């Protein structure tokens, strides 16, 4: 084997203990004979890696190696079988390094189990979100069997401990490797990880402990909810197993787009068409809100694109402590058809200077702003 242990681990001579350990773990995972494709080559390289780590991880051996380029006979790692490093640090540490612990297989928790949560998507209107509403929904779910109270066993009979796994719900197997014994754990196929079997199944649920049924309930939607809000209905999810409690139902709300109003937070936005004469002369227009029409006074000479704010007419907060606003943007509509009388009046308006457009510069407006 090579004598350059630092090269084997891919670290510098000034590497810390943490650097050496980190490099060793990465190489050990990569070249372990059980996972490598080239078994023969991996086993040889794996021995080199362990030999290097055995020396460099020991302060005394590392000091001796740095000074003399080798370790005195009898102090090296290559003991019986060529895996002395594993013999000293223990096989459990190596197993934990590769697999995160000796208990690698799944194992279910014994006793009552809570049922899973369910999701229901419900579409509502903006009016529903504004005023609040009640909606009736229907859905299928697994309901805890009332006959056996979710145990799966016929009333009056008892569950029995699984004779295959001894009640643990898991099967352990031991595999001999050059490194020692590898213990793996898998779910028991007879009891499906439960640890118990049902000798006399319930006739209603056939031993499953739950039955599927359609449930109908009324969901109360509070005023002020927004798109994506969810409502939790406790205890209406999937039924539990072995007498465990039911999960919850979560109703996710989808607010359909409104024809004329757009929502942003608790504010509502709308576009309002107005006539040329209304914009020029001013007056009062009505703005649509979810709470009825609201009057808004516009000044003479209002330009297209001007936005007016109607306070307190927007969406309420969920707790009802305040409300947003309605912001209405006016757009001047030019008539596409004119009667003879309308044309004559507009032509007269044009002749007297009505079609003159004021084009004042920025400096003119600044001068007027500071005028005495």
C-alpha positions as a printed Julia matrix, in Angstrom:
372×3 Matrix{Float64}:
   0.0     0.0     0.0
   1.08    3.59   -0.5
   2.9     5.32    2.34
   1.53    8.8     1.55
  -1.49    8.76    3.83
  -2.27   12.43    3.24
  -2.58   11.79   -0.51
  -4.83    8.78    0.12
  -7.27   10.93    2.1
  -6.84   13.95   -0.16
  -5.87   16.39    2.62
  -2.88   18.59    3.31
  -0.3    17.97    5.98
  -1.73   20.81    8.05
  -5.25   19.29    8.02
  -7.11   19.36   11.32
  -8.68   16.32   12.98
 -12.1    17.45   11.73
 -10.76   17.74    8.14
  -9.29   14.24    8.31
 -12.47   12.76    9.71
 -14.61   14.54    7.09
 -12.41   13.33    4.23
 -12.41    9.78    5.57
 -16.19    9.61    5.84
 -16.66   10.83    2.28
 -14.17    8.32    0.85
 -15.47    5.46    3.0
 -18.99    5.96    1.69
 -17.75    6.09   -1.89
 -15.43    3.08   -1.83
 -17.25    0.76    0.56
 -17.29   -2.71   -1.08
 -21.03   -3.07   -0.54
 -21.86    0.0    -2.65
 -18.99    0.25   -5.16
 -19.34   -1.16   -8.68
 -15.75   -2.46   -8.91
 -15.74   -4.72   -5.85
 -12.12   -5.86   -6.13
 -10.66   -2.4    -6.74
 -12.89   -0.82   -4.11
 -11.81   -3.31   -1.45
  -8.12   -2.55   -2.04
  -8.68    1.19   -1.97
 -10.93    0.84    1.06
  -8.09   -0.82    2.98
  -5.75    2.04    2.05
  -8.3     4.59    3.23
  -8.73    2.86    6.59
  -4.99    2.44    7.05
  -4.42    6.15    6.38
  -7.24    7.18    8.68
  -6.07    4.88   11.47
  -2.67    6.58   11.48
  -3.64   10.21   10.87
  -6.55   10.19   13.31
  -4.27    9.11   16.17
  -2.13   12.06   17.38
   0.75    9.79   18.48
   0.84    7.74   15.29
   0.47   10.86   13.14
   3.41   12.53   14.89
   5.52    9.42   14.36
   4.47    9.21   10.68
   5.23   12.9    10.07
   8.7    12.53   11.6
   9.81    9.18   10.16
   7.43    8.64    7.22
   6.16    5.4     8.73
   4.73    3.91   11.91
   6.71    1.49   14.05
   5.91   -2.19   13.61
   3.07   -3.33   15.83
   1.58    0.13   16.05
   0.13    0.13   12.55
  -3.45   -0.5    11.62
  -3.02   -3.69    9.64
  -3.86   -6.31   12.22
  -5.51   -9.66   11.66
  -7.52   -9.58    8.49
  -6.17   -6.17    7.46
  -8.99   -4.18    9.15
  -7.39   -3.24   12.47
  -8.89    0.24   12.38
 -12.41   -1.12   12.6
 -11.53   -3.44   15.44
 -10.39   -0.56   17.63
 -13.07    2.03   16.96
 -15.94   -0.45   16.97
 -18.27   -1.59   14.24
 -21.22    0.4    15.59
 -19.53    3.72   14.77
 -18.84    2.61   11.21
 -22.42    1.42   10.73
 -23.74    4.7    12.09
 -21.42    6.54    9.72
 -22.86    4.79    6.65
 -26.51    4.38    7.58
 -27.23    6.77   10.43
 -27.81    4.08   13.06
 -28.48    0.37   13.51
 -32.26    0.72   13.27
 -32.47    1.44    9.53
 -35.88   -0.05    8.79
 -39.32    1.52    9.25
 -41.33    0.8    12.36
 -44.85    1.97   13.03
 -45.89    3.47   16.3
 -48.07    1.15   18.34
 -51.39    2.23   19.79
 -54.08    4.59   18.49
 -53.14    6.65   15.43
 -54.63   10.02   14.45
 -56.31   10.15   11.07
 -54.94   12.17    8.15
 -56.02   15.73    7.4
 -58.11   16.42    4.31
 -58.22   19.35    1.89
 -61.31   20.68    0.12
 -61.12   23.47   -2.49
 -64.16   25.77   -2.52
 -64.82   28.62   -4.96
 -66.73   31.65   -3.72
 -67.65   35.05   -5.15
 -66.25   38.41   -4.12
 -69.67   39.18   -2.64
 -69.38   36.07   -0.45
 -65.97   37.23    0.74
 -67.39   40.7     1.45
 -70.49   39.71    3.41
 -69.57   36.24    4.66
 -71.57   33.18    3.69
 -72.45   29.58    4.45
 -71.79   26.83    1.93
 -72.77   23.17    2.02
 -70.04   20.8     0.86
 -69.91   17.04    0.33
 -66.81   14.84    0.25
 -65.74   11.23    0.7
 -63.53   10.24    3.61
 -62.57    7.27    5.74
 -64.72    7.19    8.83
 -63.8     5.3    11.99
 -65.92    2.14   12.13
 -68.62    2.54   14.79
 -69.11   -1.23   15.15
 -65.59   -1.99   16.34
 -64.64    1.56   17.45
 -61.82    1.54   14.92
 -60.02   -1.55   16.27
 -60.83   -3.72   13.24
 -61.76   -6.67   15.47
 -65.25   -8.08   15.93
 -66.82   -6.78   19.15
 -66.03   -9.13   22.02
 -62.78  -10.38   20.47
 -59.21   -9.25   21.07
 -56.2    -8.51   18.94
 -53.28  -10.94   19.1
 -49.59  -10.26   19.07
 -47.99  -11.06   15.72
 -46.15  -14.37   15.98
 -43.76  -13.5    13.15
 -42.23  -10.29   14.52
 -43.08  -10.89   18.18
 -45.17   -7.73   18.35
 -42.42   -5.33   17.3
 -43.83   -4.72   13.81
 -40.38   -5.15   12.26
 -38.18   -7.98   11.01
 -34.42   -7.86   11.62
 -31.87   -9.63    9.49
 -28.12  -10.02   10.04
 -25.62  -10.08    7.18
 -21.97  -11.01    7.57
 -19.46   -8.76    5.78
 -15.68   -8.32    5.95
 -16.41   -5.46    8.36
 -18.53   -7.51   10.69
 -22.29   -7.89   11.06
 -24.7    -5.56    9.27
 -28.16   -5.47   10.83
 -31.09   -4.33    8.69
 -34.72   -3.9     9.67
 -37.85   -4.11    7.53
 -41.57   -3.87    8.17
 -43.19   -7.16    9.1
 -45.16   -8.41    6.11
 -47.65  -10.38    8.21
 -48.9    -7.58   10.45
 -47.87   -4.73    8.13
 -45.88   -3.13   10.92
 -48.77   -3.03   13.39
 -47.33   -5.62   15.77
 -50.76   -7.23   16.14
 -53.05   -9.34   13.99
 -56.83   -9.59   13.95
 -57.96  -13.22   14.29
 -61.66  -12.32   13.96
 -62.17   -9.23   11.75
 -65.11   -6.88   12.2
 -67.87   -7.73    9.75
 -68.65   -4.08    9.06
 -65.18   -2.81    8.13
 -63.63   -6.24    7.39
 -60.78   -5.6     9.79
 -59.72   -2.25    8.36
 -61.07   -0.23   11.29
 -62.47    2.4     8.9
 -65.13    2.6     6.23
 -65.55    5.08    3.39
 -68.59    7.28    3.39
 -69.86   10.58    2.0
 -70.09   13.42    4.47
 -72.07   16.63    4.03
 -71.55   19.63    6.25
 -72.03   23.4     6.26
 -68.97   25.62    6.22
 -69.21   29.14    7.61
 -67.17   31.65    5.61
 -66.3    34.78    7.6
 -66.46   38.2     5.97
 -63.14   39.54    4.75
 -61.5    36.3     3.64
 -59.12   36.53    0.71
 -58.14   34.23   -2.12
 -56.1    31.32   -0.71
 -57.53   31.59    2.8
 -58.25   28.33    4.56
 -60.84   27.33    7.12
 -60.09   24.52    9.59
 -62.98   22.23   10.46
 -61.73   20.22   13.41
 -62.35   16.46   13.56
 -63.74   16.12   10.04
 -60.72   14.56    8.32
 -59.9    10.88    7.94
 -60.89    8.67   10.85
 -58.13    7.42   13.14
 -56.98    3.83   13.42
 -57.1     1.6    16.5
 -59.43    4.06   18.19
 -57.32    7.15   17.42
 -58.89   10.6    16.86
 -59.93   11.86   13.43
 -57.86   14.36   11.48
 -59.06   17.81   10.45
 -60.63   19.16    7.29
 -59.06   22.24    5.68
 -61.27   24.19    3.28
 -59.18   26.32    0.9
 -61.05   29.29   -0.6
 -60.73   30.46   -4.18
 -62.34   33.86   -4.82
 -63.63   34.09   -8.39
 -62.76   37.27  -10.36
 -65.4    40.01  -10.2
 -66.75   41.54  -13.39
 -66.01   45.15  -12.46
 -64.06   45.2    -9.2
 -60.45   44.15   -8.55
 -59.12   43.44   -5.08
 -55.73   44.34   -3.64
 -55.56   43.61    0.05
 -58.66   45.23    1.55
 -58.94   47.87   -1.2
 -61.1    47.54   -4.3
 -60.31   49.07   -7.67
 -62.73   49.9   -10.45
 -62.83   51.79  -13.77
 -65.69   54.27  -14.36
 -66.57   55.68  -17.8
 -67.71   59.31  -17.87
 -68.88   61.59  -20.67
 -66.84   64.47  -22.05
 -69.31   66.97  -20.68
 -69.1    65.46  -17.18
 -65.32   65.75  -17.25
 -65.42   69.29  -18.57
 -68.23   70.68  -16.43
 -67.83   68.52  -13.33
 -70.67   67.04  -11.34
 -71.62   64.0    -9.31
 -71.2    60.43  -10.51
 -72.01   57.11   -8.83
 -69.31   54.57   -8.04
 -70.21   50.88   -7.76
 -69.22   49.2    -4.5
 -70.16   45.92   -2.88
 -72.15   47.95   -0.39
 -74.28   49.74   -2.99
 -73.66   52.83   -5.14
 -71.58   55.62   -3.64
 -71.78   59.25   -4.9
 -68.52   60.95   -5.88
 -68.12   64.61   -6.83
 -65.72   65.31   -9.67
 -64.32   68.76  -10.32
 -64.7    70.63  -13.6
 -61.83   69.82  -15.95
 -61.23   66.34  -14.58
 -58.79   64.5   -16.83
 -59.16   60.94  -18.04
 -57.23   58.58  -15.74
 -57.91   60.54  -12.55
 -58.47   58.27   -9.52
 -60.95   59.04   -6.75
 -60.87   57.35   -3.35
 -64.08   56.36   -1.57
 -63.04   55.64    1.99
 -64.49   52.8     4.05
 -66.29   51.13    1.14
 -63.78   48.37    0.49
 -63.36   44.88    1.97
 -63.67   44.33    5.72
 -60.89   42.72    7.73
 -61.58   39.19    8.92
 -61.99   40.42   12.48
 -64.28   43.22   11.26
 -62.39   46.08   12.93
 -61.89   48.15    9.76
 -62.58   48.31    6.05
 -60.55   49.19    3.02
 -61.33   51.8     0.36
 -62.67   51.83   -3.19
 -60.42   53.53   -5.73
 -62.25   54.54   -8.9
 -60.37   55.65  -12.01
 -62.45   57.7   -14.46
 -62.03   57.36  -18.2
 -63.49   59.93  -20.61
 -65.5    58.21  -23.33
 -65.57   59.85  -26.77
 -68.9    59.32  -28.57
 -68.6    57.38  -31.81
 -71.85   58.71  -33.32
 -73.24   62.24  -33.13
 -76.63   63.61  -34.01
 -76.85   66.65  -36.28
 -77.57   68.93  -33.35
 -74.65   67.53  -31.33
 -72.3    67.99  -34.26
 -73.42   71.59  -34.79
 -72.89   72.4   -31.14
 -69.44   70.8   -31.09
 -68.43   72.62  -34.26
 -69.53   75.9   -32.7
 -67.55   74.95  -29.58
 -64.51   74.35  -31.76
 -64.84   77.68  -33.59
 -64.82   79.65  -30.38
 -61.64   77.97  -29.24
 -62.94   74.89  -27.48
 -60.52   72.63  -29.29
 -57.49   74.5   -28.02
 -55.28   72.26  -25.89
 -53.23   73.91  -23.2
 -49.62   72.78  -23.52
 -47.78   74.43  -20.68
 -44.19   73.53  -20.02
 -42.82   72.25  -16.76
 -41.14   75.58  -16.06
 -44.41   77.41  -16.55
 -46.06   75.26  -13.91
 -43.15   75.77  -11.51
 -43.34   79.54  -12.06
 -47.07   79.54  -11.25
 -46.48   77.47   -8.14
 -44.11   80.09   -6.67
 -46.04   83.1    -7.91
 -47.12   85.52   -5.12
